[in-house]
């Protein structure tokens, strides 16, 4: 007998309560994105490899170590998407969405990265994603942050989650800060961790969020972005913080919060919690005004965020917030002569929006007892009296559900 193939490491089969928590996150996201008038989009699961290598940076860990890339039969290099933003930016350019700018886009689905699996992190994982492309105003930053904050509140997991906020300044501010960081860290190069020594050449800003204790003494005294912000960048960030305060969204200024890639500008943010161990970020994003240009398009402002569905679902489940749905109606077919009528009845109930199940197998004498064990609000016993199928409705007490079931049965009575 051949051995059953096992699931690939870093993937998961989601079932039962976990699947309900997952669905609850997606359903809540769909409801909230409609409130903010974000349009639903569906994206390809794979793209040409340059879509991600150019947008994420050839030297980043995602590109060099984590992407699932392969050659198709035509010899072209393709990559399973490791994130949504680059694909959305590509679609904005290739589909001519500029004519609709600014566009507010929302999507969700699977992503793929070859990394070490751990709690809340998988090689095939899922995210919800919201982006605004073609809008440069700080009030747009406020809107996407308020939307994210409302999502966490609607899910019931906002307590214990902190919004960390920072500014990366405009292009001029960022370049001046980057140069100062290189000069500062170069003076301490020999004492930095190996990873930070490597980052000094590639992404010096990333040294600021290093978790290595060898780097801590130097990151604490490193130059801050505030010393290099232009007047325009100061005004932009001030408008964002004022907007958040007006919307009653609490935040903590976090100067160490950075984005290593050059196309990020102005607002950067993460919603973090201490309830997921070391992987504390539940939602993160920022303004990426230079990304469209990196993909060969015109200068186009944009901002967005993404959140891992698995992590959000874990928080929802741990808090006991997954909605528990009780079965509304169960049909106990206690006489096989009523089976055809039972099929007609259950179809009619479902078409009227009433969830229903049918017990019609096994010993006829035990079917009613099996129906009771389902815990349904309404039980309908189906028997045959004088050759005619008869429905006897039983409920603990009269209710809107029992009345609705009764009305449907009256309409189809033989």
Buried (B, 14 or more C-beta within 10 A) or exposed (E): EEEEEEEEEBEBEBEEEBEBBBBBBBEBBBEBBEEBEBEEBEBEEBBBBBBBBBBBBEBBEBBEEBBBBEEEEEEEEBBBBBBBBBBBBBBBBEEEBBEEBBBBBBBBBBBBBBBEEEEBBBBBBBBBBBBBBBBBEBEBBBBBBBBBBBBBBBBBBBEEBBBBBBBBBBBEBBEBBBEBBBEBBEEBEEEBBEBBBBBBEEBBBBBBBBEEEEBEEBBEEBBBBBEBBBEEBBEBBEBBBEBBEEEEBEBEEBBBBBBBBBBBBBBBBBBBBEBBEEBBBBBBBBBBBBBBEBBEBEEBBBBBBBBBBBBBBBBBBEBEEBEEEEBBBBBBBBBEBBBEBBBEBBEBBEEEEBBBBBBBEEEBEEBBEBBBEBEBBBBBBBBBEEEEBBBBBBBEEEEEBBEBBBEBBEEEEE
